[in-house]
Amino acid sequence: MNTKISKATILYFKTKFILENGLIYFTIIILEITLNMNDFIAKFSDIFENTDVSKFTPETLLSDIDEWDSLTALSLIAMAQQEYKVKISGDDIRKVTTIRDLFEKISELSK
């Protein structure tokens, strides 16, 4: 059974240490980031200056995007880190072919 992901939840844990009056306070901050396809496509489309968001669907091939190049791939890496707290590599990007594949890879890396 091949199920396509359309929504994923990322739990991002951040720790904080505070030294106060000789005591160390430790705090865990849990951020829940919900990743869904429509939001992902909107954020993905922000990387491109000359391509309208309506041109992007889950089945859009990255190779069919006129503006797709190594600089947009770097922007994608930065977007994944900033928006989803996920580190995606150039190798990961080279292995995906569609926006859905990219979405699923970022969802997978968030676990």
Backbone bond lengths (Angstrom), bond angles and torsions (degrees), N, CA, C in turn:
res aa  C-N    CA-C-N  psi(-1)  N-CA   C-N-CA  omega(-1)  CA-C   N-CA-C  phi
1 M - - - 1.440 - - 1.520 108.51 -
2 N 1.314 117.78 123.64 1.456 123.15 -178.77 1.523 108.30 -107.19
3 T 1.321 117.50 104.05 1.451 122.65 -178.10 1.515 109.38 -101.17
4 K 1.327 116.13 133.31 1.459 121.21 177.51 1.522 109.26 -92.34
5 I 1.304 116.75 136.83 1.459 122.37 179.25 1.523 108.31 -83.87
6 S 1.335 117.61 130.91 1.451 120.73 174.63 1.525 111.23 -118.55
7 K 1.333 116.46 -12.25 1.446 120.62 178.89 1.521 108.17 -152.31
8 A 1.318 116.56 138.97 1.461 121.06 178.27 1.519 108.78 -142.94
9 T 1.315 116.42 154.07 1.457 121.35 177.66 1.516 108.25 -115.87
10 I 1.309 114.98 130.54 1.455 122.11 178.75 1.527 106.86 -110.06
11 L 1.315 117.30 125.40 1.452 120.92 171.79 1.522 107.02 -101.36
12 Y 1.303 115.77 122.04 1.452 122.52 -177.05 1.522 107.57 -113.51
13 F 1.308 116.90 120.68 1.447 121.78 -178.30 1.524 109.38 -102.62
14 K 1.305 115.17 131.97 1.458 120.70 178.66 1.522 106.94 -129.42
15 T 1.300 116.55 133.04 1.463 120.10 -179.98 1.515 110.06 -106.43
16 K 1.299 114.73 151.01 1.458 119.86 -178.84 1.523 108.26 -140.31
17 F 1.316 116.76 129.41 1.458 122.38 176.81 1.516 108.23 -111.94
18 I 1.318 116.09 132.56 1.461 120.98 178.38 1.527 107.49 -127.40
19 L 1.323 115.34 128.85 1.461 121.06 177.01 1.528 107.36 -101.15
20 E 1.331 115.10 117.84 1.460 119.45 -177.99 1.522 108.98 -141.26
21 N 1.300 116.10 125.02 1.472 121.55 179.11 1.528 112.31 51.85
22 G 1.307 116.48 40.62 1.451 120.83 177.40 1.520 114.66 79.01
23 L 1.339 117.66 0.57 1.466 121.52 178.88 1.522 109.48 -109.90
24 I 1.317 114.80 145.17 1.462 119.70 177.21 1.523 107.80 -103.03
25 Y 1.316 115.35 123.31 1.459 121.58 176.31 1.520 108.21 -102.50
26 F 1.295 115.16 135.33 1.457 121.97 -176.83 1.522 107.85 -118.40
27 T 1.321 116.41 126.17 1.458 121.57 -179.57 1.515 109.07 -126.11
28 I 1.314 115.69 137.08 1.458 120.78 172.96 1.526 107.21 -109.62
29 I 1.286 115.99 124.81 1.454 121.81 178.13 1.519 106.89 -107.18
30 I 1.309 116.31 125.36 1.457 120.86 178.92 1.523 108.20 -109.71
31 L 1.303 115.88 118.89 1.455 121.65 176.27 1.512 108.00 -106.23
32 E 1.310 116.75 130.81 1.460 120.50 176.85 1.518 107.10 -105.04
33 I 1.300 115.42 120.84 1.456 121.63 178.89 1.517 107.10 -114.01
34 T 1.311 116.22 118.54 1.448 119.77 178.11 1.522 108.00 -92.64
35 L 1.290 114.29 125.64 1.453 121.43 -178.10 1.519 107.41 -106.85
36 N 1.340 116.88 114.02 1.454 118.25 173.99 1.522 108.76 -125.06
37 M 1.305 115.27 158.86 1.461 120.92 -170.51 1.526 112.65 -60.28
38 N 1.317 118.81 -45.29 1.466 120.20 -177.23 1.520 111.90 -63.44
39 D 1.341 116.81 -43.36 1.463 119.84 176.95 1.527 110.63 -64.89
40 F 1.315 115.83 -39.79 1.459 119.87 179.69 1.529 110.63 -61.71
41 I 1.331 116.53 -45.51 1.470 120.00 179.87 1.535 110.24 -63.04
42 A 1.326 117.34 -39.54 1.472 120.00 178.37 1.527 110.85 -61.96
43 K 1.335 116.91 -44.60 1.467 120.11 178.67 1.532 111.32 -68.42
44 F 1.328 115.81 -39.59 1.465 121.10 177.67 1.527 109.95 -60.48
45 S 1.322 117.15 -43.07 1.468 120.73 -176.75 1.526 112.26 -67.14
46 D 1.333 117.37 -24.97 1.467 120.69 178.16 1.527 112.51 -62.97
47 I 1.318 116.83 -20.63 1.467 121.24 179.30 1.529 111.05 -68.97
48 F 1.318 115.99 -26.89 1.470 121.55 -173.10 1.522 111.40 -100.41
49 E 1.322 116.31 130.00 1.459 121.25 -177.63 1.521 112.83 -82.34
50 N 1.327 118.00 -34.90 1.464 120.95 -170.66 1.525 114.51 -113.86
51 T 1.315 117.72 11.19 1.465 120.67 -179.71 1.516 108.47 -118.72
52 D 1.328 116.52 122.53 1.452 122.42 -179.37 1.527 110.67 -70.08
53 V 1.331 116.01 145.42 1.464 121.35 -179.14 1.528 111.94 -57.54
54 S 1.320 117.82 -28.66 1.473 120.95 -179.03 1.531 112.45 -66.03
55 K 1.315 117.32 -16.55 1.473 121.60 178.31 1.520 112.48 -78.79
56 F 1.336 117.02 -12.47 1.455 121.18 -176.06 1.526 111.22 -100.99
57 T 1.321 115.25 128.96 1.463 122.80 173.42 1.527 106.68 -132.04
58 P 1.317 117.74 168.46 1.465 118.65 176.89 1.532 112.81 -58.18
59 E 1.321 117.19 -28.64 1.467 120.79 -177.43 1.532 113.70 -89.90
60 T 1.332 118.02 -1.74 1.466 120.58 179.27 1.525 110.15 -59.95
61 L 1.317 115.50 128.31 1.467 120.70 176.35 1.526 109.08 -78.62
62 L 1.312 116.65 132.12 1.466 119.60 178.16 1.526 110.67 -58.85
63 S 1.301 116.71 -36.67 1.469 121.07 -179.11 1.528 112.71 -67.40
64 D 1.337 118.09 -16.85 1.461 121.29 178.51 1.525 112.97 -89.82
65 I 1.309 117.95 -4.31 1.467 121.30 179.48 1.524 108.09 -85.65
66 D 1.332 115.91 116.74 1.470 120.86 -175.95 1.522 113.22 -56.20
67 E 1.312 117.07 -36.91 1.464 120.73 -177.29 1.529 113.63 -83.33
68 W 1.328 118.02 -3.10 1.465 120.58 -176.41 1.520 110.50 -68.14
69 D 1.309 116.86 121.27 1.463 122.34 176.44 1.530 108.42 -156.33
70 S 1.303 116.00 -173.85 1.468 119.62 -175.95 1.531 111.90 -65.33
71 L 1.315 118.48 -31.14 1.468 120.26 179.28 1.526 111.42 -70.70
72 T 1.333 117.09 -37.52 1.457 118.47 176.77 1.532 110.30 -70.52
73 A 1.321 116.93 -31.55 1.466 119.87 175.37 1.532 109.99 -63.11
74 L 1.328 116.85 -40.62 1.472 120.23 176.73 1.526 110.76 -65.32
75 S 1.329 116.47 -38.60 1.473 120.09 176.25 1.516 110.75 -63.46
76 L 1.322 116.61 -37.25 1.458 121.32 177.36 1.527 111.07 -64.22
77 I 1.316 116.97 -42.10 1.468 121.57 177.21 1.528 109.62 -59.25
78 A 1.332 116.64 -44.42 1.467 121.13 179.13 1.524 111.12 -65.71
79 M 1.331 117.53 -41.25 1.467 121.75 179.31 1.526 110.81 -62.98
80 A 1.326 117.92 -43.81 1.463 121.72 179.94 1.533 110.52 -62.08
81 Q 1.315 116.63 -40.27 1.464 121.19 179.05 1.526 110.55 -68.01
82 Q 1.321 116.49 -47.52 1.461 120.64 -176.09 1.531 112.48 -70.17
83 E 1.309 117.41 -47.05 1.465 121.38 -173.73 1.522 113.55 -82.92
84 Y 1.337 117.13 -36.50 1.461 120.81 -171.70 1.524 114.07 -120.55
85 K 1.332 116.85 1.58 1.476 121.65 179.33 1.523 111.51 57.06
86 V 1.326 116.36 37.39 1.461 123.59 -177.13 1.522 108.59 -119.55
87 K 1.326 115.90 135.87 1.463 120.82 175.37 1.520 107.86 -99.66
88 I 1.319 115.81 107.76 1.463 121.39 177.42 1.525 107.07 -106.38
89 S 1.302 116.45 139.89 1.475 120.44 -175.82 1.529 111.03 -98.78
90 G 1.302 114.86 166.06 1.457 120.36 173.83 1.521 111.27 -59.88
91 D 1.330 117.14 -37.27 1.466 121.11 177.21 1.525 110.76 -63.35
92 D 1.336 116.67 -41.56 1.463 119.93 177.14 1.528 110.56 -59.51
93 I 1.312 116.60 -43.57 1.468 121.31 -178.30 1.526 110.41 -66.37
94 R 1.321 117.18 -40.42 1.470 120.28 179.89 1.528 112.14 -64.04
95 K 1.315 117.51 -25.13 1.464 121.22 -177.11 1.526 113.58 -84.28
96 V 1.327 118.01 -13.95 1.466 119.99 -179.13 1.529 109.35 -97.05
97 T 1.332 115.78 153.40 1.467 118.43 -178.65 1.527 112.77 -118.22
98 T 1.337 117.32 -28.27 1.462 119.84 -177.33 1.530 110.26 -121.72
99 I 1.334 115.11 169.18 1.463 119.95 175.29 1.524 109.78 -62.80
100 R 1.340 118.11 -38.09 1.465 120.66 177.32 1.530 110.47 -61.35
101 D 1.328 117.60 -43.07 1.467 120.52 177.60 1.529 110.76 -58.68
102 L 1.320 115.54 -41.53 1.460 121.36 179.94 1.528 110.42 -64.90
103 F 1.316 116.32 -45.57 1.463 122.46 176.76 1.530 110.49 -57.59
104 E 1.308 116.62 -46.48 1.464 121.33 -179.42 1.530 111.62 -66.24
105 K 1.330 117.16 -36.39 1.466 120.70 177.96 1.535 110.06 -65.69
106 I 1.317 117.05 -44.37 1.476 119.90 179.15 1.525 109.66 -65.39
107 S 1.337 117.44 -38.75 1.468 120.76 176.06 1.520 110.90 -61.51
108 E 1.327 116.40 -43.29 1.466 121.93 179.79 1.516 111.12 -63.68
109 L 1.328 117.09 -42.96 1.468 121.24 -178.62 1.525 112.18 -69.10
110 S 1.312 116.96 -20.64 1.455 120.44 -178.35 1.518 113.35 -78.96
111 K 1.317 117.17 -9.47 1.475 120.34 -176.23 1.492 111.81 -84.14
